[in-house]
Structures are given as structure tokens and as C-alpha cells.
Amino acid sequence: MTAPAVCVLGLGLIGGSLLRAAETTGRRAFGATKSGADAEQARADGFDVLPTVDAALARAAELDALVVVSVPLPAVDEVLRAVNRVAPRCRLTDVVGVKAPVLDAVVRLAPNARYAGGHPMAGLAASGWAVGDGRLFEKAAWMVSVDEGVDLQVWADVARLALDVGAFVVPATADDHDAAVARISHLPHLLATTLAAVGADGGPLSLTLAAGSFRDGTRVAGSRPELVTAMCEGNKVALLTVLDDALGRLGAARGSLASTGSIGVTVRAGHQGRGALDEFEPPELIADLAAPGILATLRELGRRGGRVTGLADTRSAGGPA
Amino acid sequence: MTAPAVCVLGLGLIGGSLLRAAETTGRRAFGATKSGADAEQARADGFDVLPTVDAALARAAELDALVVVSVPLPAVDEVLRAVNRVAPRCRLTDVVGVKAPVLDAVVRLAPNARYAGGHPMAGLAASGWAVGDGRLFEKAAWMVSVDEGVDLQVWADVARLALDVGAFVVPATADDHDAAVARISHLPHLLATTLAAVGADGGPLSLTLAAGSFRDGTRVAGSRPELVTAMCEGNKVALLTVLDDALGRLGAARGSLASTGSIGVTVRAGHQGRGALDEFEPPELIADLAAPGILATLRELGRRGGRVTGLADTRSAGGPA
């Protein structure tokens, strides 16, 4: 079974890296973007960039390509309307950092698409085609949705693409994913942004003394504000929960420092948390998508932080026996 | 004028790196530590480690060496008592991360020492002799105290040592330093520790999805908890001020996200703050310590985030004309 062609819509850091990476896997790969600058640079670099999103979707329909929506959350609806107009039954995935809102939008705006959402956990501090890198996904976690109603054939398409570009696949539901990234991506961005502002308020002496802890802690505050804002606002409910968690912990630390002069409990809890990250060894699975109850198996694997590191070489679900 | 010998008390990451670095400058360098493990490894690596702190101080008195206190804040008093007993009039500096408490302790416990406190802004996530590195201070900021009563000859000794091991010198008063490091070192540690705990609370899915923003944002949470605790608790007043600043900003972000769904103001402020760090170009000075009003000049330079990048080749202040 040949892997389907890949149609990447949006050629910023992630989309641009994916177009490059997909081509190295031997897949036919093409794309489109509304950014004239990105399109021009991608073409100059020798990639197959169609003049419009509609033109790319028409070709995707013709080839039964896997369409990858790689635009920021606020631009997703417009792309999905084009999908529904031009390639309503296409294989569809996306790489947006929040999954429940995209799933809702697909159900609303492109209900006939064969959809399995995804999210590669890859860098964000710079943006645009020019900073893309075909190796961006190597050793990255690539979440692929295991929500009710997911198309298992498209799930396999996305998982195989992720594996072929060097990532490992983390199966998770949209809600579980969004709760997790609120903790490990959106909260870090908000803390980095807060730290950067407090640090800069200290004036030139603070800036000249700033070393590793401040540089590391504020790195992602250098990301494009529109992208960070869209990402955080798109995950409002989950983010509020973890923000309250963080505020509670910081407030407790403040209270303890002010009253008893001690901050050891906070520091030790953080040290343990970082240790948990360093020591975590995820369970791994070669997934057989034709196995009975595979969706439940994948969901359970994801809850345990597990990774799919390969697909068993059987026919994809729904294919002829 | 030959640079004085260097006597390093405490051979952990910073002291151990400094002993290595001082030796490469051609200075006579020796040390002592209460840690049997660090002493043994340092000796095995060929360094001159005396059996006790008292023995090292006796030699320092004999050679008029520069004594560098490189122990964590809670151990400073004990070392200063030894200084006052064995080498009461020695040239004295320290590398402790909080300066006002050390200055107070010196006034109290070693009042006859010729003292100029210091603080190299160099890494902390690992600790002990074994992880030390003679190049740790290259391109690092090394704060040297310009408080009233500082010994200008010792100031020059410390500054020359810092410059010779590749650092640049930032002159600041103890209070200004402590206010600044609360923002750019102690707050980052507390935020990292909070983030690590909140992230780990998310369980295995969070850990397996954790990528750059979480890893960077929690790196210093891996530091030895006793060191971080001592550092933060030793700077309680300044840290409470910036912690309140951070809590206020995070609380405002939370309120805005909950009520209007918007978080753009926070994200843009952080982006600007990080930009200020990246764009900051510190004024630089070759300092002539014999110039009239030099202390005031240095203080003003520090307030503007400036660096001393060399010492003018005149006699040090207080020397014979």
C-alpha cells in the first residue's frame, strides 16, 4: 500500500518543515499558503506550491491526498470551509496546538471529511517558511487523536507520516491532550512571559546580570505574540485550571516565605517534578490497527504516556479483507 | 605587580571551577573544603587542597592571598569565624549569590578583613567538584561590590581575577545586586519549580508530551534543593517584592482570560521584556581605580547595567605614589 500524497495548507514553521520532511519520505508532497512571502520562498527552494488553497485542495481531492491544516487556530475555520467546498471527503488532519476546538470546527464545517487530528510537539520560538527544517520532527512527540468517530485509516496515514519523519506517536483524546498541553506548553509560555516582564522591569542592572536561569526561563517569551495568544486563548478552560494551580502554589510559597522564612517545600516539590520528567520511561507499542478494540487500546496507552513506535504490517481497518 | 595567590574555600561547582580557572591564569592557587569527596577528587585531579580550612587560611595569611569564600550562604558564618581566627586581615571576597547578608556577616564576624564581595553569574543546575569547569566564567557577569567601605585594592584583585578567567565585571551595591538577582535568578528558580510541580501533576500524558518550552522552563528545578532554598531564603525581602509583582501579573492575566477570553496584553509585555534582554547593549569601561571619585563612577556604571572590561594600568588605590 503506497502512502497517500501530502497536501500541506499553511507553510510557516510547522507546515513548512512538514512539506520538506514529507518530501524526503518519498511521498508526493505539495502545499499552499495565503502568505505570499512563505509561498515565494518555498517555490524558490524548489517545492511544489500551488497558487491558492482551493487549487491545492482540488489536487488533493484528485489524488486522495492527506490534507494537513497547518495554520494558526484563528485561521482554521476559513480553511475548513474551503475543504468542505473543494474536497469535502478528503483525508484530513491538522497540526494545531489545541485539539478540542479544531475537532468541533471539523464537525461543524467539514463534516464529511475523514478526519484524525494531530499535534506534533515541535518548536515555536521562531516562525515562517525560512526557519523551517525537515528534521524538526525527529524524536518529537506527535499526538494523534483517538476520539470517538476518528477515521482509523486516516489515523494510520497520520501515524505513518509522523513515524516516517522521525517522530513517535502519542495517542490521546482531544480533551486529554488539551489538559496536558495547558500544563506543559501553555503555562510555560505564560510563566516565561511573566518572568520576562518582571525581569525587564528591574532595568539595566537586571538585564546585564541575567544568566542561564533567566535566559532559559524566558526563551519562549520570544515567540510571536499572536501565535502564543491564539494558542492560550484557544485552550481557555484547561489553561485557567492549571493557572489556578500555579497561582495557588506560588501563593503558598509566598505565604510560607513571608511568615516562616521557609521555601523548602515548594523547592523540593519542583525538584521532584523535574525528576519525574527526567526519569519517565514511556511504554511503547507497535500498533496493529486491525486488532479488535484497538481504539480503546490506544486510548489506554496514551493515558499511561505511551508511544506508538511503529504500525504492524496488516491491512488498515476498513480496507478489503 | 604580581597578582596575589588565590585561596578557595569550598570546592563545589563554583569554587571548584574557580580553583581550576585561577591556576590557568598563572596564579598560585590552593583550596580547602569540608567535603571529603570534593577534596579527594580535587587532589586526584592534581590540585593543591589543604587538609583543613584553617590550614588553607594559615597559608593565605602567610602569602597575603585573596581568600574566596565559595560555600552556600548557611555555611558562610562558620568560614568567616575561621577567617577571623586564622587570617583576620586577609584579602577577602566571596561568590555567594546574595550579597547583603554576606556583607553583614563580614562586618559582624571578620571586621578586620579587607573585603570586596562578589558574585559570578554562572550555572548551578549541577553541583560538586566533579562538574566544575575552568571555563565556567567565560563571558559571565561577575558582580563585584561597590558598597561604602569596600577595599579598593581587593576590589582590583577580584576584578582582575574575574577578567583573567574570562568574565566581565559588573559593579553594584549589595542591595542593588540582591534586588536584581531576585528578579533574574531567584524568581526564575521559583517559577521553574512551580512549573515542574504543576506539569508532573498532569501525569504520564503530560510528561510524554513535554517538549522544549517545558524542558527549558523547568531546567533549573533540577538544581540541588538545599542550594536553591538557601539562596531564595537568604534574599527574602527582595524576593517577596518580585514574587508579588509576578503574582500580580499572573493574576491579571488570569482575570483577563476568564472575563474577556483575552491574554494578549500579558503576552505582548513578556515579548517586549525578552526583546529588551536580547537587544540590551551594556556600556563598557576600562576602569582606572586610582581616578578620583572612582567608586561613584563604578556605582553609576552598574546602575546603567555597565561592565568593566579591563583595569587601567595605574597603581592600585592606596598603593605608594
Interface residues (C-beta under 8 A of the other chain):
Chain A: M121 A122 G123 L124 A125 A140 A141 M143 V170 A172 D176 H177 A179 A180 V181 R183 I184 S185 L187 P188 H189 L190 L191 A192 T193 T194 L195 A196 A197 V198 G199 A200 D201 G202 G203 P204 L205 S206 L207 T208 L209 A210 A211 G212 S213 F214 R215 D216 G217 T218 R219 V220 A221 G222 S223 P225 V228 T229 C232 E233 K236 L239 L240 V242 L243 D244 D245 A246 L247 R249 L250 G251 A253 R254 L257 A258 G261 S262 I263 G264 T266 V267 R268 A269 G270 H271 Q272 G273 R274 G275 A276 L277 D278 F280 P282 G302 R303 R304 G305 G306 R307
Chain B: M121 A122 G123 L124 A125 A140 A141 M143 V170 A172 D176 H177 A179 A180 V181 R183 I184 S185 L187 P188 H189 L190 L191 A192 T193 T194 L195 A196 A197 V198 G199 A200 D201 G202 G203 P204 L205 S206 L207 T208 L209 A210 A211 G212 S213 F214 R215 D216 G217 T218 R219 V220 A221 G222 S223 P225 V228 T229 C232 E233 K236 L239 L240 V242 L243 D244 D245 A246 L247 R249 L250 G251 A253 R254 L257 A258 G261 S262 I263 G264 T266 V267 R268 A269 G270 H271 Q272 G273 R274 G275 A276 L277 D278 F280 P282 G302 R303 R304 G305 G306 R307
